[in-house]
């Protein structure tokens, strides 16, 4: 089954963030293409950001490389260095364990669509520099920065 029929891949709308951090990504739609293809070493998501929607809270990964490639529309890439626009056919890479939080924001008037690709390291933890949120290694769930569970 090498071919993945996009229409058969279930949509995941929103995020798994605890309140109030989920609100900005509530309309985000992901198709887990890597899961549909039974990939184990890396994930591939086809993501749609409607106008006004964020990809995520600004974050960085301890053990996971990330790569995004914009297919259509424009998104604003927000990092510690500031903001820059990514247009269709632009891409960005985020090496693991580089403490520079990133996110994509659709400030345009049309949907933005991009591919996101990331390794699936079992020890990966995620740091969110702007909010009181931390994702523990091994998908153990979200905690406050002091370790208290949500």
Secondary structure, 3 states (H helix, E strand, C coil): CCCCCHHHCCEEECCCCCCCCCHHHCCCEEEEHHHHCCCCCEEEEEEEECCCCECCCCEEECCCCEEEEEEECCEEEEECCEEEEECCCCEEEECCCCCCCEEEECCCCCCEEEEEEEECCCCCCEEECCCCEEECHHHCCEECCCCCEC
